[in-house]
Amino acid sequence: MASDGEFDLNSLSASQQEALQQYTDVTSQELRDAVPLLERSQWNVQIAIAKFFDGEGPDPLAEARAAHDNIPRVTARHENLHESLLDADALPRRQTRRPRTEPAPRVVPQPSIQYRTPFLVAVLFAPFRFGYKLLSGIFRSLIYFLSFLPQSLRPRFVASTISKGLRQTSGRRVTLPKETAQRFRRDFEEEYGTHGLPFFEGGHAQALDTAKRDLKFLLTVLLSPEHDDTESFIRNTLLSPEVVNFINDPANNIILWGGNVLDSEAYQVAREYNCVKFPFSCVVCLTPKEGSTRMGIVKRQVGPMTPESYLAGIQGAIAKYGPDLNGVRAERAAQEMARTLRSQQDSAYERSLAADRERARRKREAAAAAAAAEKRAQEEAEAAARLQEQRQRWREWRAATIAPEPAAEAKDAVRLALNMPASSGTGRVIRRFANQTTLDELYAFVECYDVLQEEPRDKNPKKPEGYEHKYGFRIASVMPRETFEPSTVTTVGEKMGRGGNLVVEDILPDEEED
C-alpha cells in the first residue's frame, strides 16, 4: 500500500493498515478522507463503510466519550508508608480526630394490637380484674393527692406516673404515619396560621430513607403542647423569616419533619433519640466517613433559643458535613456517568450490529431469491424440454396413423389447397383427402406435415402416456370465412364438398387465453 503524501502510513499498525486496505477496496475513497473516517469509526470497517454509503450522522460513541472526559471525579489521596507514619505521629499534636456521631435510629411505629379475651377466661378472671381495678383506683387517687405537694417534696415515681398517665390519656387516635403527618400539619396551621414550613408528609422512617437516598439533611422537630416554651419557640424561632427562608432554600438540601409527642410515632421518635427536653430539634445526615450507609445525628438543639442561635447550629452542622455529602454526590455522579457511557456504548454497538445483521439478511434474501429464480427457470426449461419431447413423439406417432393420399382415379376424393402459416416456411400445400376424413385428421395432417416429409426414425412409434396434445393453429375457409374446429365426427366432405381453399392461422398466446 503506497503512501499518499499527507499521511505517514508506516505509523499505522498492521491491523489498521489492513482495515484501511479493505475500506479503500470497497469505497475507492481517497486516503486523506478515508483515514479520518476510520478513526471516527474506531477502525471498524463495517461501520465506516455504512457511514460512507448511508451518510455520517451523530456518533453516539464520540458523544459518550466526550461526556466521559467531563466526569466529575473524587480526588484520590496518594501517600506512602513513611508519610502515613509521620501523619499518625503528628496527628495528636495537630488536631484531635472528629468525634463519632451518634447513630440515628430508624423508627417504625408499631401498630397496637388488641386481643379479645375468650368469654370463659374472662369469667374466671373477673374477680382478679375487679381487684386490680380497685387497687389501681386507690393508687391513682393517692397519686392525685400527692401531685399537690411541691415538686421538691414529690417522690420521683409520682412525676413519671403523672407524665405516663397524661400520655396514655391524651385521647389521640393511633393512625398511619402519613395520616399522622397530615394531622400534625393541619393542627399546626390551625394553631399558628399559614406558614411557609415544608413539613414532610410521611412517617419519620420514610423521611429518613429519603434523606439517605437523596443525600440531604433531615431536620426533626418534636413539640410538646404541655410545655410552656413550645408556643414562644414556634412563633419567635421556628416561624422567623430567616429560619423559614433557610429551610426552604433548595441549596441547603433540608427535609423538615415535625411531630407532636402526644402521637404514638413522635413519642417513639423522642424515646429513640433520647429527647429529655422540649422543644427538641436534631439534624440527621449520612456520615460516609463513619460508614457508607450510616445515618448519624450531627446536631442536637434543645429548649428555647433565639432564631440566630438556632440557625447558627443548623448552619454549622451543614457546613461541617456538607463536603462529605458533596463527595458522595460526586462519586455517585461519576458512577452514573460511567454507567450512562457504558449504556451508550452498548447501544451504539447494538445498533451497528443490528445494521450489519440487516445487511446480511438482505444479502441472504437476495441470494435466496436469485437461487429460487434460477431454479424456477431451470425447472421451466426442463418442463418445456419434456413437453417438446412428448410433442415430437406424439407427432411421430400421429404421422404414422394418418391415411395415405387417395389415388388420382378416386371419384370421392376431396382436393384441398392449404395455405400454411408464414412461420412454417412451407407455403401452399395441395393434397387429396378421402371424403370420410375427419377434421381432426386434417388438423393432424397439418401438424405432422414436416414429419411426413422425412423418413421415420422409429418404425413402430408409440403414443406418449399422459400427454394431451393441443393444436397451436386453426383452419378456416377464405370465402366465405368459416373456422373449422378439430372434430372426430365432422368430415371434410361435409364441410368442403369436392374441394376448397383453406388458410392455416397460428393462434397467438392472447387468443389462447381468450
N, C-alpha and C positions, 0 to 999 in steps of 0.2 A: 504494500500500500504506500503510495507516494505521498510526500509531504505537500501541503497546499501553500506553504509560504507564510501563512498567517498563524498557523498553529504548529507547535512542535509535537508531532505525533509520537515521538520517541518518549515523551514524558507520560504517555498513557500506558496503563497496564495491558497485559496480554488479553484479558477478558474485555477491557474497554475497546481495544483495537478490533477485536472480533465482533463486538456489538456494533461498532461504527461501520465495519465492513458489511455486516448483514443489513443494517439500516440503509446504507447508500445503495446496495444492490437492489433493494425493493423500491426506494423512492427516487433514486438518482438525484438527490439534493446536494448542493454544494457543501463542502466540508465546513466552511465558515459559518453556515447556518445549521448544519447537522449536529456539530459538537455541542453548542449551547442547548439545543432541544433535547439531546440525550442527557445532558447534565440536569436539566429541569425534570426529566423523566426518570432520574435515578439510574440511568444507563439500562433501563428496561426497554428492550427493542420493541416489544408488542405495544407498550403504552406510547412510545414515541411514534410508531407507525400510525396508531389510532389518532394521535394528535395531528399528524401531518395530513391525513385524509379527511378527518372529521372536524378539524378545527380545534384550536387550543383554547379551552375555557378556563375558569378559575381552578387553580390547582389546590385541592384540599391538603395535600401533603406539605406544600410550601407554606400555606397559611397556618397549618398546625405547627410546623417547625418554627415559623416566625413567632407564633404565640408562645411556643416553648422557651424562646430566648428571653421572654419578659416575665417568666415565672418568678414570683417573689420567693426568695429562699431565706431560710433561717441561717443566720451567721453561725458557722461552726467554730468551736473553740479548740485550738491545737496547742498541746503542751507536752512536754516530756516529763520523765520521772523526776529529774532534778528540780525542774520548776515546780512540780506538784509538791515535793517535799519542802521547798522553800516557802511556798504559799501556805502549806499546812503549819509551818513553824511561825510564820509571820501573822497568821490569822488571829490568834489571841491578842497580838499587840495592836493590829489594825482595828478590828471591829469584832463584835460578837455576832454569832450566827442568828439569823432571823428566827424568832420562836415559832414553833409549830402551832398552827391554828387548831382550834377546837373543831372536831368534825360536826358537820351539820346533818342531823338525823333526818331521814325521810319519814314523815309522819303520815300514816294512812289511817283515817278514823275507822274504828271497828264498829260495825253495826250492833246495836243492842238486841239480843235475842231473849225473848220472853218464853219461859217454859210454863206450860199449863200442868198443874199438879193433878194427878188422877183423883177421881172422886173418893175412892176407898182410902187412899193415903191421906187426903185432906180431912176425912172424918176421923182417922186415927190420931192425926197430929193436931186436931183442933184445940185440945186443952193446952198443949205446949205453945201454940201460936197465940192463944189468948193470954197466957202468962207472959210471953215475950212482949206483946203489945202493952201490957200493964206495966212491966218493968221499964220499957223504953219511954212510956209516957211520964213515969215518975222521974226518969233520968233527964228527959228534956225539960221538965219543969224545974228541976234542980239547976240545970244549965242556964235556964232563962233567968232565974233569980240571981245566980252568980254573975251574970253578964252586967248587972247594975253596979258591981263593985268596980273600983278604979282599976285601970289596966295594970298598974304595978302590983296590986294585990290579987289580980285574977290569975288562977292557975293556967299553965301553958296549954293543957289539953282542952280547956274551955274555949280558947281563941280558935284552935284548929277545928274543934267541933262546930263552932258557930259558922266559920268560913265554909266548912264542908256542907253544913246544913243549908246555907244560902245558895251554894252551887246546885245542890240537889233539888231545891225547891224553887229554882228560878222560873220554872214553868215554860221554858223554851223547848219546843218540839225538836227532836233529832231528825235532821233531813240529810239529803245527799250533799256532798261538798259544793257542787255548783249552785244548788238552791240555797245553801247556807251563805255562799259568797254574794248571791243576789240579795238575800235578805239583809246582810250586813250593809251593802251599798245603799239599799233602799232606806234602812233606818238611819244611816249616816246622813243621807240627803234630807230626810225629814227633820233631823235634829239640827243640822248645821247649814242647811240650804244648799243651793247649787255651788258646786266646787269643780275644780279642774284636775283633781287627782285621778289618774288612770288605774283604779283598782283592778286587779286581775280577777276575772270572773271564772273561777275554778278553785279546786282544792289546793292546799298547800303543797301536797306531793306533786301535783301537776305543774304548779308554778316552779318548784324546784327542778323538775325534769326539763322544763322549758328553758330555764336559765342555764342548765348544764348543757343542753343541746345547742343553744344559740350563743353560748359564751357571754352571758350577761350577768349583771349583779341583781340579786334578789333582795329587796328591802322589805323585811317583815315588820309590821306594826301591830302590836297586841294592845288592846284597850280594855279597860275595866270600868263600867259605869259607876261602880261603887266607890271609886277613888275620887277625891276632891280635885286632884290636879289634872284629871282627864280633859275636862272642858277647856281649861285655860291652855293646855298643851295643844289641843286640836286647833283652837281659834287663833292663838298667837304664834304658834310654831309651825305645826303641820300645814296649816292653810295660809301661811305667809306667802306673798308673791314670789320671793326669791326661792323658797323651797319648792313651790309648785312648778315654777319655770325650770328649775334644775332637774326635777324628776321627769318632766315632760320632754326635756331635750333629748332627741334621739341619739346624739353623740355620746351621751353618758351611759347608754345601754342599761337602763334600770327597769326592773319589773317590780311593781308595788303590789304587795299582798297584805290585806288587813283582816283582822278578826276580832270578835268580841269573846272574851274568856267565858261568858255565860253560855256560849255554844260549845258543843262537845269537841269539835275539831280544834278550835282555838285553845280550849283548855288543855287538850293533849299536846298541842304545839308548845304551850307555855311550860308544861311539865318536862317535855323532852329537851327544851332549850334552857332549862334551869332559870326560868324567869322568877325573880324574887321581889320585883318592884314594878309598879306600873306608873305611867305608860312605858312600854318596852319596845325598843327597836333594835334590829340587828341587820347587818349586811352579810350576805352569803354569796360566795362565788366559787368557781373551780380553782383549785390550787394545784397547778400542774407540777410544781417543784416538789410537792409532797405526795403526789400520786396522779396518774393520768386521768383518773375518773373520780377523784376525791373532791367532795364539796366541803368547804370549811367556813366557819364563822369568823370573818375578818374584822368585824367591828360590832361592839355592843354599846347601846346608848339607853340609859335607864333614868326614869324620873323626868321632871320638868326641866326645861332648858330654853335658852334663847334661840331664835332662828339662826343666828350667826354660829353659835357653838354646835348646834345640831347639823347645820350644813357643813361646817368645817370637819366634823367627824366623818361624814359620808364622803366628802371630797378627799380626805386623807386616805381612806381605805381604797377608793378608786385609783388615786394616784400611785398607791403602793403596789396594788395587784393588777392594775391595768396593763402594764408592759408584759406581764406573764400571759394574760389573755390575748394580747396582740400577737405575741409569739406563736401561741396555739392557732390563732386565726391565720397567720401567715403560713404555718405548716399545713393547715387544712386546705388553704387556697392552693398551695403548691401541689398537694396530693390530688386535689380536684382538677387542677390544670393538667397534671400528668395523666390522670385518668381520661380527661377530655382529649388529650393529644393521642393517647393510645386508641381511643374510640374513633377519632377522625382518621387515624392511620388505618385501622381495621376497616372502616367504612370505605376509604379510598381503595384499599386493596380488594375489598369485596366487589366494588363497582368495576374495577379493572378486570377482575376475574370473571364477573358476570358478562362484561363486554366480550372478553375472549371466548367464553362459552357460547355466547350468542353467535359470534362469527363462526366458530367451529360447527355449531348446529346448522347454520345456514349453508355452510360448505358441505356438510354431510347430506343435508336435504337436497341441495343442487346435484351432488354426485349421485344420490339415490334416484332422483328424478331423471337424470341423464341415463343411468343404467336401466331404469324401467322403460324409458322411451326406446332405447336401443333394443332391449329385449322384446318389447312390443312390436317394433319394426321387423325384427328378425322372425318373430312368430307369424306376423302378417305375410312376410315374404315366403316363409315355409308353407303357410296355408295356401298362398296364391300358387306356389310351385306344385303343391299336391293337387290343387284344383285344376291347374293346367294339364298336369299329367293324366288325371282322371278324364278330363275333357278330351284329350288326344286319344286315350284308349277307347272312350265311348265313340268317337268319330270313326276310328278304325273298325270297331265292331259294327257300327251302324252302316258304314260304307259296304261292308260285306253282305248286309241284309237287303240292300237296295236292288230292286229288279233291273235287269239289263234293258237297254233301249229296244223297243219293238222294231221289227223289220220294216223296211220301206213299203212292202206289199200289204202290211196290216191296214185294214179298212177302218177299224175303230180307234186308231191311234190319234192322240191329241198333240198337235205341234205347238210348242210354246217357245217364245223368244224372251229370255230372261236378261234384263239389264242389271248386271252385277254392280255393287257399290264401288265407288272410285277407290276406296281404301283397299280393296282386294286386288286391284290391278288386273282383273280378269277381262273386263269389258262385257261384250254381248255374247250370250250363250244360247244356242238354238238346239233343242232336243225334243224328241218324241217320247211321249208317255202313254201308257195303256189307259184306256178310258176309265178303268176302275181304280186308278192310282189315287190314293187319299192325299189330302192337303198336307198331312203330317209327313208323308213320304216325300212330297215335293219340298217341304222345308228341310228334310234330312238330306235330300239331294243337293240343295244349295249349300248347306252346312258342310257336307263332305265332298264338295266338288274337287277341291285340290287333292284330297286323299285318293279320289277315284282316278286322278290323272297319274298317280305314282304307283309303283309296284308295291304290293302289300308286304310289310315286314313280317307279319305273323299270318301264317296260313289259316289258323283257326283262332281268331281273336274272340275274347270273352267280354261280356258286358261288366263294367266295374260295379261292385256291390256298394249300395248306399249312395249312389250318385244319381242326382236328378238333373237332367240337362235342361237348360233354358236357352232359347234362341235369342241372339243379340240383334236380330233384324226382323223385318216384316215384309211381306209380299203384297203388292197392290196392283190393280189394273190402272191403265192410263186414262182411257176414255170409255165410258165414264169411270171416275175414280171409285175404286172399291177395295177395301182392305180385307185380305183373307187371313184368318187366324188358323193356326195348326189344328187339324181335326182328324181323328181316325175314322170318321163316319162319312164326311163330305168328300166327294171325289172331284177330280179336275174336270171330268166330263160334264158334271152337273153345273159347274161354275163357268167353264171356258168354252164348252161346246167342242168344236173341231180345232180350235187353236186360239191364240191370243198373244198380246204383248204385255209382259209383266215387269214391274220395277221392284228391285230388292233394295230396301232402305235400311240403313243402320239405325238402331234405337239409341238415342242419346241417354246419358245417366239421369238427367232430369225427367225425361219421358218415362224411364223405367220406374222412378219413384211415383210419378203420377199414375 
